[in-house]
Amino acid sequence: MDVIEMKQYLRYFKWLFAAVGVLAVVYIGLLAAHSAAWGKARGNGECRTEERVFDYGGVLSEEEEEKLRKLIAKKEKQTGCDIVLVTLNESLKEYAREREGNVPYREFVRVFAEEFYDSNAFGYDKPIGDGVILVDNWYREDDGRIYTWLCTVGRAQEKYTDARVNRLLDNVYRYIEENPYKAYETYINDFGHDMTGSGMISFRLPRSLPPLAAVISMAIFVILHWSYKKGKKTVSATAYIKGKPQLYNREDIFLNKRVTRRPIQRNTGGGRGGGGGGGASHGGHHGGGGHSR
């Protein structure tokens, strides 16, 4: 194959080379994001416990606790955040007001959640660093309500707006009375999903993807190469036309399609009280929000 013929090949297949190059760049980007999510080493060596499930309220079986521990270990590696669950069944009134004076009933669990997180030095990257804690107190306080609080710290605090906090707690409360295990499993899975975006990097990219892409690209190249060689043996389309051929440009015009989305307002009735705060948690120094039932 001479230089001129090589140039013709390159010009003919340049779109294919460009497509393969784009796919390679996209794959490398996904691989880098995937490695960052799955390969981030824990940087906090000062955490005072390796436990993540504290069922002080006695609402889970030992088997359920162990399942949640395993799920948390998996999601912590994916998100780079500590994930803590605490259940209680006792009044927090005295405990909370000894620390913050006239703190309202709905934030007793917030006071407990923040102090529990800080005193155990939770945080994936550093003490009191990236992470989240859900405290679900089954005790009905003097005001007749049962309270739950989601406390966010570090990257989790930056990620979680009021809307996200309320959505996660809504999903937890969907199951909490009939199936506490399902509720807490939902908390862990929803947090994992939220912290890894839409889930694009929460799965492992298949090892067979690069060689498979190479095989497909080679097959396309061979097919087009064969078609190109076959086409060279046919008579030119202008062989029997006198004078210069007239070429006409053809353009395919596509109309832009705009898709608009209208958010559906969620009704959080059923006796649930809302609270929120992606930034400051109503007087606390971490983020988060609460619900009640």
N, C-alpha and C positions, 0 to 999 in steps of 0.2 A: 504494500500500500504506500503510494507516494505521498509527498507533503500536501499536494493540492487535494487529493482524495481524502486525506485525514482531516483537513480543514472543513471539507464538505460534510463529513460525518459529524464533526463537532458542532457545526452550525445547525445541522438537521436535528440533532439530539440535544441541543443546548437546554431546551425546556425540561427535558427529563433529568439532566444533571442538576439543574436549578431546583427541581422538585425534591430530588434526593438530598440535596444540600440543606434545604429548608427542613425536611423531616429529620435530618441528623441533628440540626440545631435544636429543634423542638424536643427531641428525645434527650439530648444532653441536658437541656434545661430542666425537664421533668426528673431526670436522674439526679441532678444536683439538688433539686427541691426535696425529692424523695429521701436522699441521703441525709439532708439536713434534718428532716423530720424524724427519721428512724435512727440516725446515728449520733444524735446529740448526747454527749456524756453528762451525767449528773454532776453538778458542780458544788453541791452543798454537802459538806462532810460534817456539819455541826448539828444536823437534825437529831433530836433527842429520842426518836423512836422510828422504827421501820414499819410500825402498824399504820394502817390507813382506815380501817373499819372499826369504829368504837360504838358497839351496840349496847350502850348503857341502859337504854330503854327496854331491852329484851324483846324486840319485835321481830328478830330474825333467828333462823335456825343456824346451827354451826355450819351446815352444808351451804346455806345461802351466804353466810359471811365469807366462806372460803371462795365461793364463785365470784363474789364481788372483789375480793382481794386480787384474784387473778386478772379480772377484767381491768381493775385499776392499774395494775402493773403494766399491762399492755398499753393502755391509753396514756399513761405517764410518759412512756418512751416516744409515743407518737406526737404528743403535744408539747413535751418539754415543760410540763407543769405538774406539781404535786396535786393529787386529788384525794380529799379527805371527806369521810362521812361520819357524822356523830348522831346517834339517837339518844334522847333523854325522856324521862317521865317524872319530872319534878319541877316545882316552882322555881323560877329564876328571879323572882321579884327582889328578894333580899340581896342576892348575889349581885344583880345588876345595879341596884340603887346604892349599894355601898361604894361602887366604882364611879357612877356617873350621876348621882343625885336624883333628879326628877325625870329620869329617862322614861319615856312612855312604854306601856305594856308591849306594844308591837316590836320594840327594839331590845327587849330583854335578851332574846336569842342572838341579836347582833353583837351585844356586849360580850356574851359568852363565846361566840364564834371567833371574834377578833382576838380575844385574850388566849383562847385555846390554840389558835394558829400560831400566834407570836410566841407563847411560852414554850411550845414544842419546836420552835425554829423551823417550821415547814418552809418549803421553797425549793424548787428543782435546781435553780441556778445558784442560790445563796440563802442563808438564813433569812426568814421573812421575805422570801422572794416569790418567783412565779408560781402561782397555784390557786386552788379554790377549795372551799370547805362548805359543806351543806350540814346545817344543824337543824334537826327535826325534833322538836320537843312535843311529846304526846300528852303532856300535862295541861289541863284546862285551867288557865289563870283566873284570877278573881273577876276579870271582865267577861268571862265565859268563852274565851277564844283559845284555840290551840295555834301556836306560832311556829313558823319555819323561816330560816334565813339562809341565803346564799351569799357568802363572803368571797370577793375576788381580790387578788393581790398581783402586783406586777403586770406582766403581759396580759393576764386574764382580766385585770381591771381595765386596761386600755381597750381590750376587745369587747367587753360587755357593756352595752348601753342599757338604759332602762328597759327598752323593748325586749332585748335579748334575755335579760334577767327574768322578766315577767313571763316570756314565752317558755323558758326552761322550767320555771316553777309551775306554770299551768300544766305542762306535760307531766311533771312529777305528781301533781295533785289529781291528775286524771286516774291514777291507780292507788294512791296512798292508803285509802281506807280499806279497800278490798284485797290489795296485794302489795304490801310494802316493799317486798323484794323487787317486784317489777318497777315500782316507782323509783327506787334507788338505782336500779340498772339503767333506767331511762336517764336519770341525772348524769351518770357517768358517760353513757353513749352520746347524749346530746352535747355535753361539754366537749368531748373528743371531736365530734363533728364540727362544732362551732370554731374550735381552735385550729382546725386544719382546713378551714375554708369550706368548699363545697364537697370535700371528700376526694379531690383529685389526687392528693398525695398521701392519702390514708391507706392505700393499698400498695402491695409490692409489685413493681414493674416486672413482667416476665423476662427471664433471662434469654428466652428464645426470640425476643423481639428484634434485636439487631440482625442476627443471621436470617430470620424470616424476611425482614425488609430487604436484605441484600438479595435473597433468592427471587423475591417478587420483582425487584428492580432489574435483575439479570434477565428474567423471563420477558419482561416488557421490552428490554433492549433487543433481545434476540428476535422477538416477533416483529418489532418495527424495522430492525436491520434486514430481516428476510423480505419484508414488504418493500423496503427501499430498493434492495437489489433486484427484486422481481420487476419493480416498476421501471428500472433503468433499461430493461430488455424490450419494452413495448415501444410502439411508434409514438413519436411526439404528437401531442394534441394539435400542434400547429404545422404539422408536416405538409398538409394539403391545402393550407390557407395561403392565398396570394397576398403579398404585402405584409405589413406589420400587424401582428395580432393585437386586438384591443382587450385590455384587462379591466375588469370591473371590480371595484372594491365592494366587499360585502361586510356589513356591520350588523351584529346582533345586539339589539338594544333591550336591556332589562330594566323594568321599572323597580325602583326601590320599594321595599316592603317594610313598613314601620309597624312594630309591635309595641303596644302600650300595655302597661300593667296597672291595675287599680287594686290597691291593698284592701283586703276584706277585714273589717273591724271585728275583733274577737270579743265575744261577750264572756267576761270572767265572773259570771254570777255564781250561784250555788254557795253563797256565804263566804266567798274567798275575799280576803282583804289584801289589797296590793300595797307594795312599797317598792321603791326602786332606787336606782342611783348607780350609773356606770362609773361615775367619778367618786365623789364623797358619799359615804353611806349614812346620811342623816346624822351627822355629829361624829361619826367614826373616822378613822384615818385610812380605811380600806374601802374598796368599792363593794357593790352588791345591792341586795334588796330582799324584801320578805313577803310572805303570804300568810294568811291565817284561815282557819276553818272552824 
